[in-house]
Amino acid sequence: EFIELYDGGIGRTRLDGLALVFFNGNGDQSYLAIDLDGQQTDGNGYFVIGNAAVAHDLVLPDGMLQNGPDAVALYAADGSQFPAGTTPRTADLIDAIVYGDKSGMSPALLGLLLAGQNPVDEGVRGAAAGHSLQRCPNGTGGQRQTAAWRPSPPTPDRANVCTRDAPPSVQSVAPLHGSTGIGRATPLSVTFDEPVILAAGWLVLTCGSSGE
């Protein structure tokens, strides 16, 4: 379990005046704040905070990073401004990741993102236990935006590999191919062999017809 900060490859960027704040989606309150005064990114631009299994820079106890729906936010503020129980705010907010199933996500957590942005979920490719959420390509996407986040095998303190597996295959379609007499209001159902990530929330179909 870890959070990685990246300065774009500049390296040795001082993190004074910044704080990481962890929010619990159950009640929408902070449960941990880490002041980053005195810290800096490494020569390649990375700073890793996590448990002893992965962290090189700042170590947290095992189990400290909670499962979603939750959020982690980076503020230009002192960690003392976020005692346990603080509600999410956008003042002094630099960036945030809001993660977990969208159906259980509160407006308070989503407010940490720019309008129209969606939360991200490690489990959408069916391998939540082995994936981390990463910006793809490495370091891209923009602050408080989530379209560039992808679940992939974790690479703490290194560039995101952003693996992409083969596209999902179609397992079944209803109505069946070749069916006739189908009403215009009949729903089209397509089942894939794994969950499908829709980048903008739309599935685009190109259709043709040889007659009624």
N, C-alpha and C positions, 0 to 999 in steps of 0.2 A: 504494500500500500504506500503510495507516494504522490506528491505533487511536484511538478517540475516547472521552474521558471526559466525562461529563455530570453536573452537580450538581443536576439537576432544575429548572434555570432561575434558581437563586438568584443566580449570577454572582459573580465575584471571590472564589471559594472557594480558600483557600490549600491547597496539596497537600503541605505539609511533613509529614514522617513517613511518606510513602507511597512505594511502589516498584512498578514494573511488572516482572514476571518472565516470560520467554518460555521455554517448554518444548518440546523436540523429542520427538515420539512415537517416534522411532527411538532407543531406549535410555532414554527417560523421564528426561531430564536437562535442566537449564537451559542455554541457550546465550547468553542476554543478560539483564542486569538493569539497569534504569534507575531511579536515585534521583530522586525528584521534589521534593526540598527546593528551596525558592526559586521554585517554579512556582505558578501559579494559573489557574483557569478564566477565560474572558473575560467580558464583560458579560452575555452571554446564557447563560453556564453551561457552555461547551464548552472542551475542551483537546484539541488534536490532536497526535499523535506519528506521524510517517511520513516517507516520502521527500520530496524537494524538490518533487515534482509536486503535492502536496496539503498538506503540513504548514505551519502558520502559527506553531506554538509551539515544537516541538522536532523537528529534522530528523534522520533516520536515513539511512545510505547505502542506495542502491538494492539491492534483493534481500535486505535484512536480515531481513525478516519471512518466515518459511519457510512453505511449503505444508503442509497437514495430512497425516496426523493429528498435530495439535499443540495447544498451549494457550497462552493468555496469562492471567496472574493478577495481581490487584491485592492487595498486602499492606500492612498497617500495620506496616512494618518498614523497615530501612535496606537499600539495594541491596547493600551490602557483605556482607550475610548470605547472598547467593545467588551465590557464585562459579560460573563455568562448571562444569557437572557435578553441580550440586545436584539432588537428587531432589524431586519434588513433595511439598508438605506442606500441611496444613490449619491449622496454628498461625499466627495473625495474618492469616489469609486473609479478605479482604473480599468479593471477587467474582472470577469467572473465566469465560472462554469457552473451550470445548473444541470444536475444529472439525475436520472431515474425515469420511471414510467410517467409519461405526460398526463395520463388519466388521474394520477394521484398528486399532481403538482399544484401548489398553491399560487395564487396571483402574487403573493408577497415575494416568493422566490423568483418567479418569472420576471418580476419588476427589476431584478438585477441585470437582466439582459436588455438589449435594445428592443424597441417595439417590433413585433412580428417574428422574433427569434424563438426557436423551439428548444426545449431541453434535449440533452443527449443521453443515450442509454448504452451501457456496455454490453447488454444482452441481445441487441438486435441481430447479431450474426450467430446467435446460439452458442456463444463461448464466453459468457460473462466472467467465469472464474479465471480464464486465461488471457483476457484482453484488458487493455487500458484505453482511455479516451485520449486521442492525439489530434493535433492540428496537422492536416495534410493538404499540400506539402508542408514540410517541417516549418513551424513558426508562422504560417500564413493564417488569414481568415479575418483579422481585425478584432479589436477589443469589443467585448460584450456581444460578439456575434458567434453563432454556432454552426453555420453551414459547412465549415471546413473541418469540423470534428469528426473523426472516424474511430471505431473500435478496432484495435490491432494488437498484436503481441507487444508487451511493454518493452521500452528501451530507455530506462532511466539513465540520465547523464550522457545520452547519445542522441543522435538525430533520429527522428521518427522514421520508421521504415515504410509505414503506410501500405501494408500489403493489401492486395485486392485478389480475392479468389475468383474462380470461374463464375459467370453469371448464373443465377438460379434457372432451373429448367421447369417448363410447364408440366404439371402432373395431370391436370384435368381441366376441361372447359365445359361450361354449361351455358346455354344449350349446346349440344354436341355438334361437331363439325358436320356440315351437310344437312342439318335440320331445315325443314321448310315449315311455312305457316307460322312463323314466330311473330308475335305481336310487337309493335314498336316499343311498348312500355316494359317488355320483358327484361329483367336485369341480366347482365352478363357477369358470370362468375369465373374467375381464373385462379386456380390453386397452383402454387409453386412448391418446389421441394425444400425451400428454406425461406425465412422471412425476407421480404424485399424492402430495402431502404429507398424511399422516394426523396430525392434531394430537395425538391421544392413542394412536396406534398401532393404531386400529381402523377398519375400514370397516363401516358399519352398513347392512344391507340390510333393506328392508321387502318381505316376500314374501306372496303369496296363492296359493290353489289352488282350482281349480274341480272337482277330482276327482283320482283316482289318476293 
